[in-house]
Amino acid sequence: MSLSKKHLLSLFCSILLLVGLTACSGGSLDSETNTPAVKVIVNAGANKSVDENTTVTISGNAVGQSTELSYAWRASPNLVITHEDKNTASASFVAPTTVTVLTYTFTLEVTDSQGNKGSDTVEYQIQPVNLPPLAVIKASQFAGLAANQYPAGVQVILDGSSSYDPDGIDSSQAISAFKWQQTAGAAVLDGISTNGVSLAFTSPILANDNNLSFSLTVTDVEGAQTTTSINLSVQSASHTLPIVNAGLDHQLSSGEIIILAGVASTSVAAAEPLQYRWLNDSQLIPFIADAQQKQTYAIAPKVTSARMMTFTLEVTDASGNKVEDSVNVNIRPLLLRPLNDTGVTMQATDSALSNNQQNDYPGQDGQRGQDIIATNGLLEKAGRGEQGFDFTRLNAVGDEVDASASNWSCVRDNVTGLIWEVKLANTHIGLQSSAHTFTWYGVEVEGDPTGAQTSLDASCSLSECNTRAYVDALNQLGLCNFNDWRLPTLQELLSIVHFGQEQAPMIDANYFPFTTLNLGSPAWYWTAQSSADGVAEGLPLNAWAVDFASGNDNFLTKTTPVRIRLVRAGR
């Protein structure tokens, strides 16, 4: 009796099952046996065990109703499968990194050209493969010495943070434990934890040079360990040199203060006290205040062109060791000075004022500029004056008179070129008496007068005590043979304020007498500038003034009775 086609397929499936093929599916029920008719038979292969981080090839076999078959792989849990040719069963995947055994189930589904489908599964176990960690020690280095060489008595840091596990999943957890151990040399780890990522200790102070050895054992999260070691050399106490720093290179002008802020120390107590000596390594010979102190100062010498000076700090310890360091200072010629300095030569700490050099508080007004240059005797002046100020007295007709002259009418500022009115005593009844006060009155906005033309509180020798009337009167008088006198600007009036004065008057009284004498405080003087603060009907109500009793400036209402010092441009 002949067999039907369906009986042949059932017989073929049974034979394949005997040799290992499974998962016959994709058919309809057989009419005689009432069992599924197998149309696509799939074998995904045998279960396997593979190592982590390896590329694994997966493949299978299949028989369908046609020779043209399409293959598709999927994994659970999800995993990236490389399957470039869907017409073949061959594919691959990369076994993931793991510290425990992982099981993945792969399903191979096959479809023939008639749409019949069949599938089979296979399991792969991913086995962890633990590579040992790599122990790395990095030691802090000491400038000026060979690698891993140290003076006595200094801190040494051994760092194991660069150690790593080449097959660690998470770099932050790759190393689970650090263990340090000293294996040779004078003991330095008493009372110090040896279980951290780094190790800090002080090099021993001994009579002879000493060698130290340390080991580091690192353990990864899977329990593998690796040990490495490092050797260090430590100088003896007598061979350990002091540390010296002469400071930062800088530049300044002739006559200014050169701060020599040396820093020196030794890590060996027996090497103290240290002795210091500042040396000048240039042809210029500056004044050095105290060359035997590590913190001192010098005065920049006069130069006609930029010159480089080198100062060297030499330090000697009690063992006779000498070290040195240098600082370069560029000295520039004194620059032209179109403005006055402040008059301040005192220096400050965080709690007091002092006439002494303060190296710990550099960059102060009292260390730079014309005032200190004058104090150091290197400021050339056309006339005389306190600190950096340079004034010349003029008589009633504008001629220069000697600084010792008892009578003068004006003062020329040789820095700014301005010529200033000199006030008379408050007991004087004339036009220029310092007792006279005036309201602010002038023309500023579109030809309209602003300010107060008069005030009951103002007092003077004129019929109207205001600034415009005073300017007109002094020009008519022709003080010092000039008739272009005017109110000064705020900056011009501030230029003659002597902020270095400790009490009133805040001006050089040798050239500007009676500024505040017997006038009380404050002693305001008008400027030509109105203030933007306070407006009525578009006109400013206030003007700037300077108090020569305190050195402060502020704006006052124009009705305020205030004193006047006029100025003119001298050149």
Secondary structure as UniProt FT lines:
FT   HELIX           5..18
FT   TURN            19..20
FT   STRAND          22..25
FT   TURN            31..33
FT   STRAND          40..43
FT   STRAND          48..51
FT   TURN            52..53
FT   STRAND          55..58
FT   STRAND          61..63
FT   STRAND          69..76
FT   TURN            86..87
FT   STRAND          91..94
FT   STRAND          102..112
FT   TURN            113..114
FT   STRAND          117..127
FT   STRAND          138..139
FT   TURN            143..144
FT   TURN            147..148
FT   STRAND          149..150
FT   TURN            152..153
FT   STRAND          155..159
FT   TURN            161..162
FT   TURN            166..167
FT   HELIX           171..173
FT   STRAND          175..184
FT   TURN            190..191
FT   STRAND          198..202
FT   STRAND          210..220
FT   TURN            221..222
FT   STRAND          225..234
FT   TURN            237..239
FT   STRAND          243..245
FT   STRAND          250..253
FT   TURN            254..255
FT   STRAND          257..261
FT   STRAND          263..265
FT   HELIX           269..271
FT   STRAND          275..280
FT   STRAND          287..288
FT   TURN            291..292
FT   STRAND          295..299
FT   STRAND          307..316
FT   TURN            318..319
FT   STRAND          322..332
FT   STRAND          347..348
FT   STRAND          353..354
FT   TURN            359..360
FT   HELIX           365..367
FT   HELIX           370..375
FT   TURN            376..377
FT   TURN            387..388
FT   STRAND          391..394
FT   TURN            396..397
FT   STRAND          400..401
FT   TURN            403..404
FT   STRAND          410..413
FT   TURN            414..416
FT   STRAND          418..421
FT   TURN            426..427
FT   TURN            431..432
FT   TURN            434..435
FT   STRAND          437..439
FT   STRAND          441..445
FT   TURN            446..447
FT   STRAND          448..451
FT   TURN            456..457
FT   HELIX           467..477
FT   HELIX           479..481
FT   HELIX           490..494
FT   TURN            495..496
FT   TURN            499..500
FT   TURN            509..511
FT   TURN            513..514
FT   TURN            517..519
FT   STRAND          524..530
FT   STRAND          535..536
FT   TURN            537..538
FT   STRAND          539..540
FT   STRAND          542..547
FT   TURN            548..550
FT   STRAND          553..557
FT   TURN            558..559
FT   STRAND          562..563
FT   STRAND          567..569
//
